[in-house]
Amino acid sequence: MEIDCLIEDPAWEALDVEALARRVCAATLDELGLQAESFGISLLACDDGRIAELNAEFRGKPAPTNVLSWPSELHQPDPGRMPDLPDPAPGDPPQELGDIAIAYGVCLAEAEAQKKSFADHVAHLLVHGTLHLLGFDHINDADAILMEDLETRILARLGIPDPY
């Protein structure tokens, strides 16, 4: 699994977010039967101000959020159905799934408010973002159930309690 990590907020360095992302994103792909070494993700570990700018620019919401994702390919499966997953040919260079941005301050505040480990909460958000890159969403109830079930299974595989 290739993770191209840009750390804009030095607070992230204490967590080793790049190593965490590599482990968590690989587990997400493995759960879906995908070979992690066939894929890459770009990760921006930023502060709340930067993610607020991105949220305003791309979603029209000028406020900080925990995680944002931009898939390389747009997927629109029927509600509650698995999206078509990528299927790279053996020997192909790693396929870029897309970009994830994650905000330190929002994640820390959420983890504290929910009485969760910061690392576990970030892991959950990285699983969540990776699933978005693969075409999963939670706009309607059927999609949310599918996505949350996958998140719970992937996190259990990593020894992380159910976040819901």
Secondary structure, 3 states (H helix, E strand, C coil): CEEEEEECCHHHHHCCHHHHHHHHHHHHHHHCCCCHHHEEEEEEEECHHHHHHHHHHHHCCCCCCCEEEEECCCCCCCCCCCCCCCCCCCCCCCEEEEEEEEEHHHHHHHHHHCCCCHHHHHHHHHHHHHHHHCCCCCCCHHHHHHHHHHHHHHHHHCCCCCCC
